[in-house]
Amino acid sequence: METRFNFTKPKLSAIEPTPKRVSYYDAKNPGLILLVYPSGVKTFFVQKKLAGRVERIRLGNFPNLTLEQARDKAAEVHGCIAKDQNPAALRRAVKAEPVFLEVFERYITEKRNRSGKPLAPRTAEEYRKVLDTHLTPIKTAKLSAITPDRIKSLAGKVKSPSQANKVKAILSAVFNWAEDEGITAQANPATRIKNKLIPERERFLLPSEIPPFFAAVEASPLRDFFLLALFTGARRSNLQAMQWHDINLTEATWTIPHTKNGQPVTIALSPEALEILAERKRAAILNAVYVFPGPGKTGHLTEPKKAWAAILAAAGLENLRIHDLRRTLGSWQTRAGASLSVIGKSLGHKSQQATAIYARLDLDPVRTSVETATAALVEASKTTPSPTPPAPIEPTPQAEGGKVVPFRRRA
């Protein structure tokens, strides 16, 4: 038997729970019901028969949701039904909708480029770092709950403009992929969000800085790593993971299988770079995998922050990053008269405008450019530095008592 009466706040407040759930119907607003549970919880619902099925749409708990608010919400539900929309079905769809973390993980493992290749391991690792650092607040959010305003709020909390842009780019990539895969019909909420302006960095080694830099590097236990970073212009992460099977000492080439651009890149090795690699090969253990092995789980050298800081202190240099060595090689190639297309290929750059030009280039002009630049760098390292000597790192045989030591081929 139905319990139907005109709902009022005093009457609803006076209802006592029973051992079984009881439904009460509002005589004033057909379809509005109050379910009272044995626990004493009182919940408003709209009950309606839709497509031959009785649906109950939850509105909220009384008294947190007042009777007036419940009646307003019930009117909204009836409005949706009048438009041939099923609120219960919509809510079930939202409930079944995956959360962002689920879609992100699928993107990392299932995404393929035009060639059918998955994301590079380094790219996947970078994406996961951004997820854990900046996207934790939306890991459990439904896709439909991630709005442009929410993305702006997330990006606004990131201090670094480049990192903020990366947050936006990753979200955009995941949403585009989810839409392409039919996981969501939601429009990409990151599309119209503008990237933050990033000041272009123009730092590289100046001619006057070359001698003290080379002297400090010669005294470093990671001498070979930093010299190769300069002589090859390779990205730090690629150099750290450099493997012997990717190096052809006879052809003087190094093929990087996985790069930031997702494409393999072949680097022309200058005589200076070859000398370093040949010496390390002679000293390497049998069947060594990495050129710069390390004790960690990766098996190779990880970010050499301390060694780099020691070099900067010894050379008296400021505001110089390892990545600036890459820019330094490019700048010295420019000084030697190399074209932008040659420099771009030697550094593994990729752009739509330059791709057609790069496709027609072989390694000969690239090799000539790199060899000319590295030779000029080595020659510059022999220049007598300023009277004030840089602070030494640690006295070592290589440092020769703290004197400036230009790069030299080892016997």
Summary of the structure (lengths in Angstrom):
residues: 411
radius of gyration: 32.6
end to end distance: 102.1
largest distance: 102.9
contacts: 1151
relative contact order: 0.08
helix: 48%
strand: 12%
